[in-house]
Amino acid sequence: MLVISPSRVWLPYARAVSRELSKAFASDKSVRTSVTPADLSAAIVRILVSLQSAGSLGAGELPGEVVVERPKNREHGDWATNTALQLAKAFGTNPRALAELIAAQLRDVAGVSSVDIAGPGFLNITLSAAAAGELAKSILEAGEAYGTGTELAGQNINLEFVSANPTGPIHMGGTRWAALGDSLARVMIASGAKVTREYYFNDHGAQIDRFARSLLARARGLDAPEDGYGGAYIQEIADRVLAGTAEDLLSLPDDQAQEKFREYGVELMFGEIRQSLHDFGVDFDVYFHENSLYESGAVQKSIDRLRELGHIFEQDGAVWLRSSEFGDDRDRVVIKSDGDAAYIAGDIAYYLDKRSRGFDRCIYMLGADHHGYVPRMMALCAAFGDQPGTNMEILIGQLVNLVRDGQPVRMSKRAGTVVTMEDLVEAVGVDAARYALARSSANSQLDIDLEQLTKKTNDNPVFYVQYAHARTKQVANNAASLGVERTEFAPELLEHATESELLAKLSELPRVVAQAAEFREPHRVARYLEEVAGSYHRWYDNCRVTPLSGNAVETIHRTRLWLNDATGVVLRNGLDLLGVSAPERM
């Protein structure tokens, strides 16, 4: 996903877990609490603050957070960080010496079993089994709130996505934005932002005139105009217009009949688009009509505002924006010499309208064919005195190709020339469609194998994740039937290698959500869920929640039930962020 944000500095690690937990383990080694990578990051930052206050470090700038990662070699501990190597120069010391200072205090943090220094200054951190295992209880206590944070708190975001022309069904590009846009809204809300989902109906201009002419032609039994729209849906809409009005539209003069088909046909198409999106699990807070900008005088208002700012001039009978002064390759005509508004006039008015509604961040999700349009959009943002990349962001997505039996699927039965949202949903279902579209970066062209998405095998990523969730429910049901309940919890018993791996993976959900929101990349959540599912299946193969036949229920079984159920919470919360269901049986 391309984020046009030249002035923004992305923080490498999110403060994604309750600070109350980190306060607790900072002062008392006897406190039994979960320790996550975000907690360790917060602890290291506090240690750096204390070292600087004590005069042990120079006057370098302290980081807001540090990167704590799972080491590839498990012999190096549970977590690792190269913070000392990154910060030593800024604080006037060498990496090894800084690592020694950090390690000395980090060893006193509750839940930390040992801290070793490797090479020139890598810190390898090992947690006690109890501290690692306590996470399972914390997850279950948090429930639906686990994974949420406050990183984007205070931001009022307008997120515009899909915005298909009301001249036909939603094609695959719009379908991809529906899945990604709704998922992005969900992860940003989970990170504390206030998000308004907005759909921009392009109901003004030449494409609507062509749509109306196409409807009228089909209603009269004629072929669509050469520059018009084809497909069976045009005949369907035309028939519905005729059936839905008592007027004899075909007896009217062409200009009057066309206007009637425009009025009724566009509204019917709007209704179909809204219903398709709703059936896809996507509902918008605002449906904004482009035509309203012209009817309300908003276009003229925005031009007047830019004129006051000194960025409008007149030349050759046209009204121009000095966009070249703000990074565009040339100045842009806003009002043409014949008095008609250029396309950019609507964009200018729409952006000012969004800002006047109180949105401090306006995010546009656009298709690959709009890539060249980005500089002029950023220029108009700057012309209003706003910050491109902050007040306005533009995300550019690439194309989607559908493949069946190794061959591209190119045409829709209904739309004629494109594959639509309904075609994809009919082929694989809503869950598989949304997951497949959301699991890849929008920066990359996406090929979707329809055959793979219908398989009930581990090769199908959505099945793999959903099956893992269903298995947690099956395990819980089997445990209940055998008298295994969450009446005991001894996290120190969760010491099998697969338990350590699964707990570490579960601890990363808050960080993953925060990064998905910050980088505008919801596919991070999908890829993470696949990793959780893999860790869970490996744990399931090695560790029993229920005792073998004839054996008594022990504390380890009850404790593992906590871990099983915590995994279910993480999978369910993650799938919800993608708008995908978490079935209890499959």
Disulfide bonds with the S-S distance in Angstrom:
none
